[in-house]
Amino acid sequence: MTATGFLTAVFGPRDAVLDGVLRHSLLEQGMPTIMVDDVGGRVLEFLTRLKQPKRILEIGTLFGYSTIYLARGLQPGGLVTTLEQDSVAAALARENFERAGVAERINLTVGDAVEYLVEMESESVDMVFIDGDKRAYPTYLKHAIRILAPGGVLVADDAYADYGASADDVFDGAERAGVHTYNLAVGRSTQLFSAVLGTRNGMLASIKLPGGA
């Protein structure tokens, strides 16, 4: 049984809101099927509920599927800032946030993620989710460690792309190299404690250790 099959067997099918978001985005709007799977989405919501962050940064919105999961897990007063370079995808994401009833918990910014990260204050967020340009993963990591508060959670999707083992094996050599560099850097970092989460494409999750500035 696959992880997705197990999820459905235990918890039932995805809810009507998420199903509507997927149908509208994939079937009606023709967006690529490269969003997190439902296993990954549930993991993100679980981590958000567990950590109870006030400030989350997401790198790579696409049509907002993972963002909705993150926003659902927020406590009152929490905010997800999500970064997307594609204005068309961003416009669709905003529609989906309204559809899912979480728009007031999300700040979507359109533009270059690295340029945004450079301007962020150190230790200013409690959780970072990376699912953007795979080639830029090492750069994202450098900034993520800096902007995370001690004890903050860092999660990167598509960890298995390093080995060509992801279910959505659509990554080119440069993208795989970016993920490979990221994985090795995380695994060897003295600033992070990390573990692999067995989603469809693999998530590499880390906690920033005290003193890991």
Secondary structure, DSSP 8 states (H G I E B T S, - for coil): --HHHHHHHHH-S--HHHHHHHIIIIIIS---S-S--HHHHHHHHHHHHHH--SEEEEE--TTSHHHHHHHHT--TT-EEEEEES-HHHHHHHHHHHHHHT-GGGEEEEES-HHHHHHTS-TT-EEEEEE-S-GGGHHHHHHHHHHHEEEEEEEEEE-GGGGGT-SSS----HHHHHHHHHHHHHHHH-SSEEEEEE-SSS-EEEEEE-TT--
